[in-house]
């Protein structure tokens, strides 16, 4: 996995630098997210791996899926990736691009996992607390996990706050055993 990220990183950095210099970070984020989904499709992966497909054919295939969604600069980027046989790296390129975009925009994506759906007020409280603690804008994604007994788990970048009942019981058990 580290090798794939090492190969994908220069492409993500180039895309980021271009998008940043043209004040088009959100647009490129959307285009790369779309292309990542296309590249991850099993049928598309089979075509990318097919040695009979030329680089030009692969690039045009990616572009033709939804040409209106992609601008001319993105078309050039796709052709560059195809020429270098790097189209399969689009999911990693998109993920690395997103990390750089969020860093530049001083924002972070946080995930709130609870046993039951949370209210708007609870979401706002968590967002405010995380913004205060991390000093960044928060994009909160809420998920429910029926296996949790209660409480919540928050993930934001490298930060993990386990306030679930299961987590508290595990910490209590570890504390008693030491």
N, CA and C of each residue as an Amber inpcrd file, in Angstrom:
protein
   534
   0.8130000  -1.1930000   0.0000000   0.0000000   0.0000000   0.0000000
   0.8570000   1.2560000   0.0000000   1.9520000   1.2320000   0.7720000
   2.8210000   2.4030000   0.8410000   3.4100000   2.7050000  -0.5310000
   3.7120000   1.6670000  -1.3010000   4.2750000   1.8670000  -2.6280000
   3.2640000   2.5530000  -3.5490000   2.0100000   2.1600000  -3.4590000
   0.9610000   2.7700000  -4.2750000   0.8220000   4.2480000  -3.9310000
   0.8310000   4.5630000  -2.6360000   0.7230000   5.9560000  -2.2160000
   1.9350000   6.7620000  -2.6650000   3.1050000   6.1430000  -2.6570000
   4.3130000   6.8250000  -3.1040000   4.2180000   7.1770000  -4.5810000
   3.6460000   6.2930000  -5.3610000   3.4900000   6.5480000  -6.7930000
   2.3880000   7.5690000  -7.0450000   1.3140000   7.5030000  -6.2630000
   0.1710000   8.4030000  -6.4620000   0.4420000   9.8220000  -5.9760000
   1.3010000   9.9750000  -4.9810000   1.5260000  11.2830000  -4.3440000
   1.9260000  12.3890000  -5.3240000   2.8850000  12.1910000  -6.2350000
   3.2410000  13.2960000  -7.1420000   2.0850000  13.7430000  -8.0410000
   1.2400000  12.8160000  -8.4430000   0.0910000  13.1710000  -9.2750000
  -0.9140000  13.9820000  -8.4580000  -1.1380000  13.5650000  -7.2210000
  -2.0600000  14.2990000  -6.3500000  -1.5210000  15.6960000  -6.0640000
  -0.2180000  15.8030000  -5.8370000   0.3830000  17.1090000  -5.5730000
   0.2900000  18.0120000  -6.7970000   0.5400000  17.4610000  -7.9720000
   0.4450000  18.2530000  -9.1980000  -0.9800000  18.7360000  -9.4230000
  -1.9450000  17.8580000  -9.2230000  -3.3520000  18.2400000  -9.3820000
  -3.7190000  19.3110000  -8.3620000  -3.2490000  19.1500000  -7.1340000
  -3.5520000  20.1250000  -6.0980000  -2.9450000  21.4830000  -6.4250000
  -1.6930000  21.4950000  -6.8180000  -1.0260000  22.7620000  -7.1400000
  -1.7270000  23.4710000  -8.2900000  -2.1130000  22.7080000  -9.3000000
  -2.8230000  23.3040000 -10.4290000  -4.1720000  23.8720000  -9.9740000
  -4.9350000  23.0610000  -9.2550000  -6.2630000  23.4950000  -8.8070000
  -6.1650000  24.6900000  -7.8670000  -5.1940000  24.6760000  -6.9800000
  -5.0170000  25.7740000  -6.0380000  -4.6520000  27.0660000  -6.7690000
  -3.7690000  26.9740000  -7.7430000  -3.3520000  28.1700000  -8.4840000
  -4.4760000  28.7370000  -9.3500000  -5.4590000  27.9210000  -9.6730000
  -6.6020000  28.3650000 -10.4800000  -7.8750000  28.5310000  -9.6370000
  -7.7270000  28.5560000  -8.3010000  -8.8560000  28.6940000  -7.3790000
  -9.9890000  27.7220000  -7.7400000  -9.6090000  26.4670000  -7.9710000
 -10.5890000  25.4610000  -8.3890000 -10.4830000  24.1950000  -7.5360000
 -10.1950000  24.3540000  -6.2590000 -10.0320000  23.1790000  -5.3930000
 -11.3150000  22.3550000  -5.2920000 -12.4480000  23.0090000  -5.0820000
 -13.7200000  22.2790000  -4.9620000 -14.0680000  21.5570000  -6.2580000
 -13.8590000  22.2260000  -7.3990000 -14.1820000  21.6130000  -8.6910000
 -13.3130000  20.3810000  -8.9300000 -12.0030000  20.5140000  -8.6660000
 -11.1050000  19.3800000  -8.8650000 -11.4040000  18.2680000  -7.8680000
 -11.7820000  18.6300000  -6.6710000 -12.1470000  17.6350000  -5.6770000
 -13.3110000  16.7880000  -6.1900000 -14.3200000  17.4340000  -6.7400000
 -15.4690000  16.7220000  -7.2930000 -15.1120000  15.8630000  -8.4850000
 -14.2780000  16.4020000  -9.3800000 -13.8850000  15.6330000 -10.5700000
 -13.0710000  14.4100000 -10.1770000 -12.1210000  14.5820000  -9.2540000
 -11.2930000  13.4490000  -8.8430000 -12.1050000  12.4100000  -8.0740000
 -13.0510000  12.8620000  -7.2870000 -13.9190000  11.9270000  -6.5700000
 -14.7170000  11.0790000  -7.5630000 -15.2480000  11.7240000  -8.5930000
 -15.9940000  11.0140000  -9.6390000 -15.0830000  10.0150000 -10.3560000
 -13.8920000  10.4600000 -10.7340000 -12.9600000   9.5790000 -11.4480000
 -12.4970000   8.4090000 -10.5760000 -12.3740000   8.6400000  -9.2810000
 -11.9820000   7.5680000  -8.3640000 -13.0370000   6.4720000  -8.3400000
 -14.3060000   6.8650000  -8.3490000 -15.3950000   5.8840000  -8.3690000
 -15.3660000   5.1020000  -9.6800000 -15.1350000   5.8000000 -10.7790000
 -15.0580000   5.1460000 -12.0900000 -13.9000000   4.1530000 -12.1040000
 -12.7340000   4.5790000 -11.6310000 -11.5450000   3.7220000 -11.6550000
 -11.6880000   2.5070000 -10.7460000 -12.4710000   2.6250000  -9.6830000
 -12.6470000   1.5140000  -8.7450000 -13.6670000   0.4900000  -9.2260000
 -14.4440000   0.8280000 -10.2470000 -15.4440000  -0.0960000 -10.7770000
 -14.7470000  -1.3490000 -11.3310000 -15.2000000  -2.5410000 -10.9740000
 -14.5430000  -3.7720000 -11.4260000 -14.4570000  -3.9030000 -12.9520000
 -15.4980000  -3.4880000 -13.6470000 -15.4600000  -3.5790000 -15.1100000
 -14.4210000  -2.6260000 -15.6930000 -14.3200000  -1.4370000 -15.1040000
 -13.3290000  -0.4770000 -15.5780000 -11.9220000  -0.9640000 -15.2540000
 -11.7490000  -1.5660000 -14.0910000 -10.4430000  -2.1100000 -13.7150000
 -10.0040000  -3.1810000 -14.7100000 -10.9430000  -4.0060000 -15.1410000
 -10.6220000  -5.0390000 -16.1250000 -10.1860000  -4.4110000 -17.4450000
 -10.8390000  -3.3440000 -17.8450000 -10.4530000  -2.6640000 -19.0860000
  -9.0820000  -2.0010000 -18.9630000  -8.8090000  -1.4020000 -17.8100000
  -7.5110000  -0.7550000 -17.5960000  -6.4000000  -1.8020000 -17.6310000
  -6.6860000  -2.9940000 -17.1180000  -5.6870000  -4.0750000 -17.1060000
  -5.5490000  -4.7800000 -18.4570000  -6.4750000  -4.5250000 -19.3620000
  -6.4610000  -5.1850000 -20.6620000  -5.3180000  -4.6290000 -21.5200000
  -4.3470000  -5.4640000 -21.9010000  -3.2090000  -4.9730000 -22.6860000
  -3.5950000  -4.5410000 -24.1090000  -4.7610000  -4.9290000 -24.5770000
  -5.1940000  -4.5420000 -25.9260000  -5.6930000  -3.0990000 -25.9840000
  -6.0290000  -2.5400000 -24.8170000  -6.4990000  -1.1570000 -24.7670000
  -5.2960000  -0.2110000 -24.8010000  -5.3310000   0.7400000 -25.7310000
  -4.2430000   1.7180000 -25.7980000  -4.4730000   2.8000000 -24.7480000
  -3.4230000   3.5740000 -24.5030000  -3.5390000   4.6590000 -23.5330000
  -4.6110000   5.6600000 -23.9680000  -4.6320000   5.9620000 -25.2450000
  -5.6100000   6.9230000 -25.7750000  -7.0250000   6.3870000 -25.6160000
  -7.2300000   5.1190000 -25.9110000  -8.5560000   4.5290000 -25.7640000
  -9.0230000   4.5850000 -24.3080000  -8.1190000   4.2670000 -23.3900000
  -8.4740000   4.3030000 -21.9710000  -8.8240000   5.7180000 -21.5240000
  -8.0180000   6.6800000 -21.9260000  -8.2870000   8.0700000 -21.5450000
  -9.6310000   8.5210000 -22.0990000  -9.8890000   8.2400000 -23.3630000
 -11.1520000   8.6530000 -23.9720000 -12.3440000   7.9320000 -23.3360000
 -12.1350000   6.6940000 -22.9220000 -13.1980000   5.9560000 -22.2390000
 -13.5450000   6.6320000 -20.9140000 -12.5350000   6.9880000 -20.1260000
 -12.7730000   7.6710000 -18.8550000 -13.4830000   9.0030000 -19.0820000
 -13.0430000   9.7360000 -20.0810000 -13.6240000  11.0520000 -20.3640000
 -15.0610000  10.9100000 -20.8620000 -15.3140000   9.8980000 -21.6890000
 -16.6370000   9.7510000 -22.3030000 -17.7330000   9.3720000 -21.3070000
 -17.3650000   8.8560000 -20.1570000 -18.3640000   8.4320000 -19.1740000
 -19.2300000   9.6110000 -18.7460000 -18.6070000  10.7560000 -18.5370000
 -19.3730000  11.9700000 -18.2130000 -18.5100000  13.1810000 -18.5490000
 -18.3560000  13.4390000 -19.8350000 -17.4810000  14.5110000 -20.3080000
 -17.9060000  15.8770000 -19.7940000 -19.1970000  16.0800000 -19.5560000
 -19.6740000  17.3790000 -19.0740000 -19.1970000  17.6870000 -17.6630000
 -18.9310000  16.6500000 -16.8890000 -18.4990000  16.8340000 -15.5000000
 -17.0130000  17.2180000 -15.4220000 -16.2490000  16.9160000 -16.4660000
 -14.8070000  17.1140000 -16.4490000 -14.4140000  18.2720000 -17.3680000
 -13.5410000  19.1500000 -16.8870000 -13.0990000  20.2460000 -17.7420000
 -11.8990000  19.8170000 -18.5870000 -11.4650000  20.7000000 -19.4810000
 -10.3640000  20.3730000 -20.3990000  -9.0680000  20.0660000 -19.6650000
  -8.8130000  20.7650000 -18.5720000  -7.5920000  20.5040000 -17.8070000
  -7.6330000  19.1140000 -17.1750000  -8.8000000  18.7060000 -16.7610000
  -8.9480000  17.3580000 -16.2070000  -8.7770000  16.3180000 -17.3120000
  -9.2590000  16.6350000 -18.5140000  -9.0410000  15.7330000 -19.6500000
  -7.5440000  15.5170000 -19.8510000  -6.7710000  16.6030000 -19.7920000
  -5.3160000  16.4970000 -19.9500000  -4.7120000  15.6360000 -18.8430000
  -5.2100000  15.8020000 -17.6290000  -4.7200000  15.0200000 -16.5020000
  -4.9980000  13.5320000 -16.7230000  -6.1850000  13.2190000 -17.2110000
  -6.5380000  11.8220000 -17.4920000  -5.6170000  11.2480000 -18.5690000
  -5.3610000  12.0250000 -19.6140000  -4.4500000  11.5600000 -20.6690000
  -3.0490000  11.3110000 -20.1070000  -2.5860000  12.1900000 -19.2220000
  -1.2710000  12.0040000 -18.5950000  -1.2430000  10.7130000 -17.7770000
  -2.2890000  10.4890000 -16.9770000  -2.3550000   9.2550000 -16.1860000
  -2.4010000   8.0280000 -17.0860000  -3.1540000   8.1070000 -18.1770000
  -3.2560000   6.9680000 -19.1000000  -1.9100000   6.6880000 -19.7630000
  -1.2230000   7.7410000 -20.1960000   0.0890000   7.5590000 -20.8370000
   1.0740000   6.8640000 -19.9110000   0.9720000   7.1560000 -18.6250000
   1.8870000   6.5670000 -17.6500000   1.3240000   5.3160000 -16.9790000
   0.1820000   4.8370000 -17.4890000  -0.4920000   3.6430000 -16.9450000
  -0.7530000   3.7850000 -15.4490000  -1.3280000   4.9360000 -15.0750000
  -1.5940000   5.2220000 -13.6720000  -3.0830000   5.4620000 -13.3920000
  -3.9590000   5.1110000 -14.3080000  -5.3940000   5.3330000 -14.1000000
  -5.9220000   4.5610000 -12.8930000  -5.3260000   3.4140000 -12.5970000
  -5.7710000   2.6120000 -11.4510000  -5.5020000   3.3220000 -10.1250000
  -4.6350000   4.3300000 -10.1560000  -4.2870000   5.0460000  -8.9310000
  -5.2560000   6.1770000  -8.6020000  -6.2730000   6.3740000  -9.4340000
  -7.1860000   7.4850000  -9.2120000  -7.8290000   7.5130000  -7.8170000
  -8.2300000   6.3790000  -7.2330000  -8.7720000   6.4520000  -5.8610000
  -7.7520000   7.0000000  -4.8530000  -6.5020000   6.5780000  -4.9750000
  -5.4680000   7.0690000  -4.0650000  -5.1420000   8.5280000  -4.3460000
  -5.0950000   8.9020000  -5.6200000  -4.8320000  10.2940000  -5.9870000
  -5.9240000  11.1910000  -5.4170000  -7.1650000  10.7750000  -5.5550000
  -8.2890000  11.5640000  -5.0330000  -8.2090000  11.6910000  -3.5110000
  -7.8740000  10.6110000  -2.8300000  -7.7740000  10.6500000  -1.3620000
  -6.6490000  11.5780000  -0.9090000  -5.4940000  11.4990000  -1.5610000
  -4.3690000  12.3770000  -1.2160000  -4.6900000  13.8370000  -1.5290000
  -5.3850000  14.0660000  -2.6320000  -5.8060000  15.4190000  -3.0020000
  -6.7030000  15.9900000  -1.9100000  -7.6530000  15.1750000  -1.4240000
  -8.5800000  15.6260000  -0.3900000  -7.8490000  16.0070000   0.8960000
  -6.8470000  15.2400000   1.2440000  -6.0590000  15.5560000   2.4420000
  -5.4050000  16.9250000   2.2770000  -4.7990000  17.1640000   1.1270000
  -4.1520000  18.4570000   0.8820000  -5.1730000  19.5900000   0.8510000
  -6.3320000  19.3480000   0.2360000  -7.3640000  20.3840000   0.1510000
  -7.8510000  20.7680000   1.5450000  -8.1260000  19.7750000   2.3550000
  -8.6090000  20.0610000   3.7120000  -7.5470000  20.7920000   4.5400000
  -6.3070000  20.4140000   4.3310000  -5.2190000  21.0940000   5.0420000
  -5.1530000  22.5600000   4.6220000  -5.2550000  22.8130000   3.3400000
  -5.2020000  24.1880000   2.8280000  -6.4000000  25.0040000   3.2830000
  -7.5500000  24.3710000   3.3800000  -8.7730000  25.0630000   3.7860000
  -8.9690000  25.0610000   5.2950000  -7.9910000  24.5280000   6.0240000
  -8.0730000  24.4360000   7.4770000  -9.3650000  23.7540000   7.9200000
  -9.6770000  22.6320000   7.2650000 -10.8610000  21.8690000   7.6510000
 -10.4700000  20.4070000   7.7970000 -11.3240000  19.6680000   8.4530000
 -11.0760000  18.2420000   8.6420000 -12.4160000  17.5200000   8.6360000
 -12.4100000  16.3210000   8.1190000 -13.6260000  15.5050000   8.1090000
 -13.6290000  14.6700000   9.3900000 -14.7280000  14.7400000  10.1020000
 -14.8770000  13.9730000  11.3290000 -16.0480000  13.0180000  11.1630000
 -15.9330000  11.8900000  11.8140000 -16.9660000  10.8640000  11.7430000
 -17.5040000  10.6370000  13.1520000 -18.8070000  10.7430000  13.2890000
 -19.4760000  10.5060000  14.5650000 -20.2910000   9.2220000  14.4230000
 -19.9270000   8.2130000  15.2150000 -20.6000000   6.9250000  15.1530000
 -21.3640000   6.7320000  16.4620000 -22.6670000   6.5180000  16.3350000
 -23.5210000   6.3450000  17.5120000 -24.4260000   5.1290000  17.3230000
 -25.0170000   4.6940000  18.4280000 -25.9400000   3.5570000  18.3660000
 -27.2670000   3.9670000  17.7450000 -27.6290000   5.2290000  17.9400000
 -28.9070000   5.7440000  17.4420000 -28.6640000   7.0380000  16.6830000
 -29.5490000   7.4080000  15.7840000 -29.3750000   8.6710000  15.0530000
 -29.3000000   9.8550000  16.0260000 -28.4450000  10.8370000  15.6760000
 -28.2800000  12.0190000  16.5210000 -29.1090000  13.1760000  15.9670000
 -29.4940000  14.0560000  16.8440000 -30.2890000  15.2160000  16.4520000
 -29.3810000  16.2970000  15.8680000 -29.9950000  17.2820000  15.2380000
 -29.2500000  18.4230000  14.6950000 -28.5000000  19.1500000  15.8110000
 -29.1550000  19.2950000  16.9680000 -28.5310000  19.9860000  18.0960000
 -27.2980000  19.2290000  18.5830000 -27.3800000  17.9070000  18.6340000
 -26.2420000  17.1010000  19.0590000 -25.1020000  17.2010000  18.0460000
 -25.4550000  17.1830000  16.7630000 -24.4350000  17.3480000  15.7230000
 -23.7440000  18.6930000  15.8570000 -24.5170000  19.7320000  16.0880000
 -23.9530000  21.0770000  16.2310000 -23.0350000  21.1440000  17.4490000
 -23.4380000  20.5110000  18.5570000 -22.6190000  20.5220000  19.7740000
 -21.2840000  19.8060000  19.5360000 -21.3330000  18.6600000  18.8690000
 -20.1020000  17.9130000  18.5750000 -19.2130000  18.7200000  17.6270000
 -19.8110000  19.3080000  16.6040000 -19.0490000  20.1130000  15.6480000
 -18.3660000  21.2840000  16.3460000 -19.1000000  21.9770000  17.2050000
 -18.5350000  23.1190000  17.9400000 -17.3890000  22.6800000  18.8410000
 -17.5730000  21.5860000  19.5660000 -16.5300000  21.0970000  20.4680000
 -15.2760000  20.6770000  19.6970000 -15.4720000  19.9920000  18.5780000
 -14.3190000  19.5740000  17.7790000 -13.6050000  20.7730000  17.1580000
 -14.3820000  21.7500000  16.7070000 -13.7760000  22.9460000  16.1140000
 -12.9170000  23.6640000  17.1500000 -13.4110000  23.7410000  18.3700000
 -12.6650000  24.3840000  19.4550000 -11.3960000  23.5910000  19.7790000
 -11.5250000  22.2850000  19.8240000 -10.3750000  21.4420000  20.1980000
  -9.3170000  21.3730000  19.1030000  -9.7570000  21.2830000  17.8400000
  -8.8170000  21.0910000  16.7330000  -8.4280000  22.3880000  16.0210000
  -9.1920000  23.4350000  16.2490000  -8.8910000  24.7090000  15.6160000
  -9.0910000  24.6980000  14.1100000 -10.0320000  23.9080000  13.6390000
 -10.3080000  23.7930000  12.2080000 -11.8110000  23.7180000  11.9810000
 -12.2140000  24.0250000  10.7520000 -13.6060000  23.8020000  10.3780000
 -13.8450000  22.2980000  10.3210000 -15.0190000  21.8770000  10.7030000
 -15.3400000  20.4490000  10.7890000 -16.4160000  20.0940000   9.7750000
 -16.1640000  19.0470000   9.0040000 -17.1810000  18.4340000   8.1420000
 -17.5980000  17.1510000   8.8420000 -18.7370000  17.1730000   9.4950000
 -19.1670000  16.0460000  10.3210000 -20.0150000  15.0750000   9.5170000
 -19.6220000  13.8270000   9.5580000 -20.3790000  12.7460000   8.9250000
 -20.8900000  11.8500000  10.0450000 -22.1890000  11.6560000  10.0910000
 -22.7940000  10.8550000  11.1540000 -23.1760000   9.4680000  10.6340000
 -22.8600000   8.4660000  11.4380000 -23.2090000   7.0850000  11.1060000
 -23.8030000   6.4310000  12.3430000 -24.6320000   5.4490000  12.1090000
 -25.1450000   4.6610000  13.2290000 -24.5760000   3.2580000  13.1360000
 -24.3120000   2.7030000  14.2990000 -23.7760000   1.3440000  14.3960000
 -24.5750000   0.6280000  15.4760000 -25.4430000  -0.2750000  15.0640000
 -26.3360000  -0.9720000  15.9930000 -25.5820000  -1.8390000  16.9920000
 -24.3170000  -2.1530000  16.7220000 -23.5520000  -2.9860000  17.6530000
 -23.0770000  -2.2010000  18.8740000 -23.1380000  -0.8680000  18.7990000
 -22.7850000  -0.0670000  19.9720000 -23.9390000  -0.1250000  20.9670000
 -23.6170000  -0.2710000  22.2160000 -24.6540000  -0.2950000  23.2510000
 -25.1500000   1.1160000  23.5530000 -24.2590000   2.0490000  23.4980000
 -24.5720000   3.4420000  23.7950000 -23.3030000   4.2580000  23.6660000
 -23.4110000   5.5660000  23.8530000 -22.2560000   6.4370000  23.7260000
 -21.9490000   6.7260000  22.2710000 -20.7160000   7.1450000  22.0260000
 -20.3250000   7.5130000  20.6720000 -18.8310000   7.3380000  20.4720000
 -18.4560000   7.2110000  19.2100000 -17.0540000   7.1790000  18.8070000
 -16.8800000   8.3060000  17.8040000 -15.8260000   9.1040000  17.9990000
 -15.5320000  10.2100000  17.0850000 -14.1520000   9.9750000  16.4960000
 -14.0700000  10.0830000  15.1750000 -12.7870000   9.9780000  14.4720000
 -12.6060000  11.2430000  13.6500000 -11.4840000  11.9040000  13.8590000
 -11.1560000  13.1060000  13.1000000  -9.6600000  13.0710000  12.8240000
  -9.2910000  12.6850000  11.6040000  -7.8740000  12.5410000  11.2900000
  -7.2740000  11.4410000  12.1410000  -6.2000000  11.7670000  12.8730000
  -5.5480000  10.7960000  13.7500000  -6.2120000  10.6950000  15.1150000
  -7.1080000  11.6100000  15.4210000  -7.7730000  11.6440000  16.7140000
  -8.9440000  10.6620000  16.7440000  -8.9690000   9.8120000  17.7760000
 -10.0930000   8.9060000  17.9950000 -10.5280000   9.0720000  19.4490000
 -11.7810000   9.4280000  19.6280000 -12.3530000   9.5540000  20.9650000
 -13.4000000   8.4570000  21.0890000 -13.1070000   7.4840000  21.9490000
 -14.0300000   6.3630000  22.1340000 -14.8140000   6.5740000  23.4160000
 -16.0000000   7.1140000  23.2790000 -16.8850000   7.3190000  24.4140000
 -18.0140000   6.3050000  24.4190000 -17.7960000   5.1900000  23.7270000
 -18.8410000   4.1620000  23.6800000 -18.8400000   3.3660000  24.9780000
 -19.9590000   2.7540000  25.2650000 -20.0630000   1.9200000  26.4640000
 -19.0610000   0.7660000  26.3780000 -18.9540000   0.1650000  25.2110000
 -18.0110000  -0.9390000  25.0210000 -16.5800000  -0.4790000  25.3180000
 -16.2110000   0.6790000  24.7960000 -14.8720000   1.2130000  25.0300000
 -14.6060000   1.4790000  26.4940000 -15.6120000   2.0300000  27.1760000
 -15.4540000   2.3070000  28.6110000 -15.3120000   1.0120000  29.3990000
 -16.0910000  -0.0080000  29.0360000 -15.9830000  -1.2970000  29.7200000
 -14.6190000  -1.9430000  29.4810000 -14.0980000  -1.8420000  28.2780000
 -12.7700000  -2.3930000  27.9850000 -11.6980000  -1.6720000  28.8050000
 -11.7920000  -0.3430000  28.8820000 -10.8040000   0.4070000  29.6760000
 -10.9090000   0.0460000  31.1560000 -12.1360000  -0.1430000  31.6450000
 -12.3350000  -0.5540000  33.0360000 -11.7250000  -1.9310000  33.2780000
 -11.9470000  -2.8630000  32.3670000 -11.3750000  -4.2010000  32.4870000
  -9.8640000  -4.1700000  32.4850000  -9.2840000  -3.3700000  31.6170000
  -7.8160000  -3.2360000  31.5860000  -7.2860000  -2.6210000  32.8720000
  -8.0210000  -1.6530000  33.3780000  -7.5990000  -0.9860000  34.6200000
  -7.6400000  -1.9570000  35.7930000  -8.6710000  -2.7840000  35.8490000
  -8.7890000  -3.7560000  36.9500000  -7.7620000  -4.8650000  36.8640000
  -7.3540000  -5.2070000  35.6570000  -6.3980000  -6.3080000  35.5000000
  -4.9540000  -5.8780000  35.7660000  -4.7030000  -4.5930000  35.9000000
  -3.3230000  -4.1290000  36.1240000  -3.1290000  -3.8050000  37.5270000
